[in-house]
Amino acid sequence: MMGQRVNRLGRLYLRLRGREEGVSAVEFSLIAPVFLLVLAFTVDFSGMVFARMSLNESVAAGANFAMINAQKVSDAEGQELADDIVQLLAAGTGNTDAIQALVSINNGPVASIGFIEIPGDNFEGGRPSGGSADVCYCPTGQASTIEWGQARQCGTRCPGGGIAGKFVQIDIRRAYSPLMAGLGIAEHGQIPVSTLVQVQ
C-alpha cells in the first residue's frame, strides 16, 4: 500500500514538473519580444548618440580652425578658409556620402559638401547675394538659420546684445533614419549640428 502511494506521488511530481517547464516556455515567449524591443531601441539610440558626438567633434574642430585663422575672414581669403573648414569636416566624419555641410564666412564666401537648403538664404555663385566678409555684423537667429542684418561698425553694440564682429557659420548634417523615435537627436531623417563662431 505504502509503495503504491509513493509511486502515485512520484508520477504526480513528474507531471507537475513537466508543467513547470511548460510555464517557463510560455514566460519566455512573452518576455522575449519585450527584451528584443528594448535591445533594438538601445542599439538604435546608441547609434544616434555616436553619430551626433562624431558631428559635434567635427564642428568643434572646424570652429577651432576658424578661430586660429581669424585673419582669413575676409572677401580675399574667405573662400580658402571655407574650403579648408569643409575639408576638415569631411575628414572628421570619414564618410562624405552620408553628410551635408555648409560653411559661410561672415555672410560672404561659402563652401559646401552636398547641398543644404537654409531658409532665407539666396546663394548666387557660391556666396549669399549682397554679403561681404570684410565688414562686421550682428547676426540673429539660430546657428542653422542666421539673419545677418545690416553691416555695422566693428566693436559697436548690437541692438539685441553682443558686439558687432566677424562670424563663421558651420552647419553639418548626417543622414540617419532611426528605427524608433528620433528623440530630438534625429530630425526628418538627419542628425543636424550647427554653430556660429565669432572670430573677431
Secondary structure, DSSP 8 states (H G I E B T S, - for coil): -HHHHHHHHHHHHHHHHHHHHHHHHHHHHHHHHHHHHHHHHHHHHHHHHHHHHHHHHHHHHHHHHHHHTGGG-STTTHHHHHHHHHHHHHHHHS-TTSEEEEEEETTS-EEEES----TT--EETTEETT--TTSBB--EEETTEEE--S-B-TT-B-TTSSB-B-EEEEEEEEE---SS--TTTSBTTEEEEEEEEE--
